């Protein structure tokens, strides 16, 4: 996959305000490992927003991920708010990221709120599971 094969906006969908190319693209497109649980969650959001299931698959814990990972075409992800981060840093083994992901589908819109658990596995942060509220 290449950056040119993804229809990318200038700003990264993950909400940092940085350009996609210097924010989540190294993780989503190039497959580099995000350095923290928060960066992993943000890159996963960007992958959902841009329709890149490969990144979702490789950042999902093998014991909890589904056999196939897909991104629904009809859902448009419109914004991300990171609400809390616990652990998940360079020296941690686990981390929790709570977020609100805004979406639109047809004439409906809403917010997905989740408290996601991440673990470091083989030196890479992976999504384990989440509790929605």
N, C-alpha and C positions, 0 to 999 in steps of 0.2 A: 504494500500500500504506500502511496505517496501523498504528500500534502496537496498536490495538484489534483488528486482524484477525489478529494473531499471539498464540497462547496462550503468554504469557511468564511465566516464574517471576519472583519478586522479584529474586533474585541473577542476575547475568549468567552465562550458561553458560560464558563464556571463562575463568573461574577467578580473576578479580581480586578477587572479594568485593564489588564495587560493584553497585549496582542496574542492571539491564539498561537502563533508561531513561536513565541518566547514563553508561553505559559504551559498549556496542556499538550500541544502538538508533539513534543519529544516523547511523551508517554503514550498518547493515543495513536499517533502515526508511526513513530520510530520504535515503539516497544520498550523504551527505557523504563526503569523502575522508579516510580515516584518516591521521594525521600521520606514522606510522612503519611500517616493515615489520612490527614486532611487533604493532602495533595492527591492521594489515591481516590478519595471520594469526589473531589472536584473534577479529576480527570474522567471518572466514571460518569458524572453528570454530563460533561462535555461529549463523551462517547454516545450517551443516550440522545443528546440534543442534535448531534451530527450524524447519527445512524451508523455507528461503528461497533458492531457486536463483538468483533475479535478482541478489542481491548477489554470489554466487559468479561469475556470468557477468561482471559489470562489474569485478570485481577479478582477473580472469584475463587474462594477456597474450594478445592476439588471435592471436599466432603459435603459441601452444601450447595454447590452450583447445579443447575439443571443440566440434563444431557445436551440440550440445545439452548443457546442464548440468542434471542432476537430482539429487535427494536421495532415496536409498532409504528407503522408508517403514519397512522392517523393522529398520533399524539405529537404535539409541538411543545417542547419544553421552553418556557419563556423567561425563567429567572431562577436564581438560586440564592438562598440566604443560609449561611452557616450560623447556627444558633449557639452551639457549644462544642468544645473540643476537650476531651479528657485523655491525657497520655497520647500515644501514637507518634512520639517524637523519635529522633535518631537513635536514642538509647533504650527505647521501650520495646517490649514484646507484644503488647496489645494497645489498642486505642479505641475510643468511642467518638463518633462525630454525629452530632444532632443537626439536622438541616430541614429546611422547607424548600421544596422544589415546586415551582409554579408551572402549570401546564394549561394547554388549550387543545380541545378536540372538537372539531366542528363548531357548533354554537355553545358548547359547554366549556367551562374553565374551572380550575380548582387548584388546591395546594396539597401536595403529598408531604406529610411531616413524618420523619423517620429518625430513630436513634439507631445508628449503624455501628456494629462491632467489627473491628479489623484486627488481624493478627499478622505478625511477621512470620513468613514461611520461606525458608531458603534465601533469606536476605531481602525478600520482596514483601511489601504490604499487600494483603488480600482481604477482600470483603468476606466476612463470615456469615453474618445475618443481620437482620434489622427488625425493629419493632415500630410499627406505624401508630400514629395517634391522630 
